[in-house]
Amino acid sequence: MSRRRKGDSGLTGILLIDKEPGWTSHDVVARSRRLTGQRRIGHTGALDPMATGLLVLCLGRATRLVEYMMASEKAYEGEIALGQETDTDDAEGAPTASGEVPAGDLDLDGIARRFTGEIMQTPPAYSAVKVEGRRAYALAREGETPELRPRPVRVTSLGLERTAPDRLRVDVHCGPGMYVRSLARDIGRAIGCGAHLASLRRTGSGPFAVRDAVPVEALGAFAGAGKLDEVVRPADEGVAESAAAILTASHAEQLRSGQLAWTRGGFLRPATLARLYGADGSFVGVGEVDEPGRVRALKVVAGA
């Protein structure tokens, strides 16, 4: 089924990219724009240049779903280097402190429990968090020390395994806003020797897995063969974990034409976020459903 819609300048849908090391998320977006011909592209959660793995891109009208997809849970695997902290909390930074790594057994299960659930976390100095209107990384690059306050984040599950005297394997599932770099730093402090993130790979984001992603350069081959539709997924897959509501043909048309007020629709149960479909099965957008059985559109993805 074509992902193009009348009135669009290009493709609409979801693109799964397996990011290579050295690329910024902005680099991937810029390259994808050139290869797909779609100027409207946004990502649902950046990856640091050092990191690899799943970068979820929204194309065309699907960019209206970015704010909902950014709230999805992410999955990562990586390696923590024990014995040294850095100013970026990862392997690309300059050393700031060091400590002796314990030679004996570590209570990794206990440490994992300590950092699982709702925890308080201070973001890295080199991060996109804003401090008095400026990005923390901009202040850090100017030699200043950003005053970053701890904030609540959610770690759903955390696995730690010692693979070498100074190395830990880490597997983590977490909510939005959780920095694995900060987690590595704090685990090192809990052990008492300091640590930084040596490598990181995002393996999942919401309903998507990295095994289904393609390298950004592979898009050129699909584009050259006229087969971009084979790698661009329907927009509603980005919110597949939410509830669903079915509208009558007339109500779906009202929403497509920009009328976002409450209207009647079929549903299973009230939901703060639901996928909205027309009676013909076409995806309209996302909205909320209340007790009386009314639906209010939040974002319309399908145009008339």
ChimeraX attribute file (.defattr): number of C-alpha atoms within 10 A of each C-alpha:
attribute: neighborCount
match mode: 1-to-1
recipient: residues
	/A:1	7
	/A:2	13
	/A:3	18
	/A:4	15
	/A:5	15
	/A:6	9
	/A:7	8
	/A:8	12
	/A:9	14
	/A:10	18
	/A:11	24
	/A:12	27
	/A:13	26
	/A:14	25
	/A:15	26
	/A:16	25
	/A:17	26
	/A:18	23
	/A:19	28
	/A:20	18
	/A:21	16
	/A:22	12
	/A:23	15
	/A:24	18
	/A:25	20
	/A:26	14
	/A:27	14
	/A:28	20
	/A:29	22
	/A:30	14
	/A:31	16
	/A:32	22
	/A:33	16
	/A:34	12
	/A:35	19
	/A:36	19
	/A:37	13
	/A:38	16
	/A:39	16
	/A:40	17
	/A:41	23
	/A:42	23
	/A:43	23
	/A:44	20
	/A:45	20
	/A:46	16
	/A:47	21
	/A:48	14
	/A:49	16
	/A:50	19
	/A:51	22
	/A:52	24
	/A:53	25
	/A:54	30
	/A:55	28
	/A:56	28
	/A:57	24
	/A:58	27
	/A:59	30
	/A:60	23
	/A:61	24
	/A:62	25
	/A:63	21
	/A:64	19
	/A:65	23
	/A:66	20
	/A:67	12
	/A:68	14
	/A:69	23
	/A:70	20
	/A:71	15
	/A:72	19
	/A:73	19
	/A:74	25
	/A:75	21
	/A:76	21
	/A:77	19
	/A:78	20
	/A:79	21
	/A:80	29
	/A:81	23
	/A:82	29
	/A:83	21
	/A:84	25
	/A:85	27
	/A:86	19
	/A:87	17
	/A:88	22
	/A:89	28
	/A:90	27
	/A:91	20
	/A:92	15
	/A:93	13
	/A:94	13
	/A:95	15
	/A:96	12
	/A:97	13
	/A:98	15
	/A:99	15
	/A:100	12
	/A:101	18
	/A:102	14
	/A:103	8
	/A:104	7
	/A:105	8
	/A:106	12
	/A:107	10
	/A:108	16
	/A:109	12
	/A:110	10
	/A:111	16
	/A:112	18
	/A:113	13
	/A:114	14
	/A:115	20
	/A:116	18
	/A:117	17
	/A:118	14
	/A:119	14
	/A:120	14
	/A:121	20
	/A:122	17
	/A:123	22
	/A:124	22
	/A:125	23
	/A:126	19
	/A:127	18
	/A:128	14
	/A:129	17
	/A:130	15
	/A:131	15
	/A:132	9
	/A:133	7
	/A:134	12
	/A:135	16
	/A:136	23
	/A:137	21
	/A:138	17
	/A:139	18
	/A:140	16
	/A:141	11
	/A:142	8
	/A:143	9
	/A:144	12
	/A:145	13
	/A:146	21
	/A:147	13
	/A:148	16
	/A:149	10
	/A:150	11
	/A:151	12
	/A:152	12
	/A:153	19
	/A:154	19
	/A:155	21
	/A:156	16
	/A:157	15
	/A:158	21
	/A:159	17
	/A:160	20
	/A:161	15
	/A:162	15
	/A:163	11
	/A:164	10
	/A:165	13
	/A:166	17
	/A:167	18
	/A:168	22
	/A:169	17
	/A:170	22
	/A:171	20
	/A:172	21
	/A:173	21
	/A:174	23
	/A:175	20
	/A:176	15
	/A:177	18
	/A:178	22
	/A:179	18
	/A:180	24
	/A:181	22
	/A:182	21
	/A:183	24
	/A:184	26
	/A:185	26
	/A:186	20
	/A:187	23
	/A:188	23
	/A:189	17
	/A:190	14
	/A:191	17
	/A:192	16
	/A:193	20
	/A:194	24
	/A:195	34
	/A:196	30
	/A:197	29
	/A:198	21
	/A:199	20
	/A:200	23
	/A:201	22
	/A:202	23
	/A:203	22
	/A:204	22
	/A:205	26
	/A:206	19
	/A:207	14
	/A:208	18
	/A:209	19
	/A:210	21
	/A:211	13
	/A:212	13
	/A:213	19
	/A:214	18
	/A:215	15
	/A:216	20
	/A:217	16
	/A:218	11
	/A:219	21
	/A:220	18
	/A:221	12
	/A:222	16
	/A:223	16
	/A:224	11
	/A:225	9
	/A:226	10
	/A:227	13
	/A:228	20
	/A:229	18
	/A:230	12
	/A:231	18
	/A:232	20
	/A:233	20
	/A:234	17
	/A:235	26
	/A:236	22
	/A:237	15
	/A:238	27
	/A:239	21
	/A:240	15
	/A:241	15
	/A:242	15
	/A:243	20
	/A:244	22
	/A:245	25
	/A:246	24
	/A:247	22
	/A:248	16
	/A:249	12
	/A:250	11
	/A:251	19
	/A:252	28
	/A:253	17
	/A:254	15
	/A:255	27
	/A:256	19
	/A:257	13
	/A:258	13
	/A:259	15
	/A:260	16
	/A:261	12
	/A:262	17
	/A:263	18
	/A:264	16
	/A:265	20
	/A:266	17
	/A:267	19
	/A:268	11
	/A:269	13
	/A:270	18
	/A:271	18
	/A:272	12
	/A:273	20
	/A:274	26
	/A:275	24
	/A:276	33
	/A:277	23
	/A:278	20
	/A:279	17
	/A:280	11
	/A:281	10
	/A:282	13
	/A:283	19
	/A:284	25
	/A:285	27
	/A:286	27
	/A:287	22
	/A:288	20
	/A:289	28
	/A:290	14
	/A:291	9
	/A:292	8
	/A:293	16
	/A:294	17
	/A:295	28
	/A:296	22
	/A:297	24
	/A:298	18
	/A:299	20
	/A:300	23
	/A:301	23
	/A:302	21
	/A:303	16
	/A:304	14
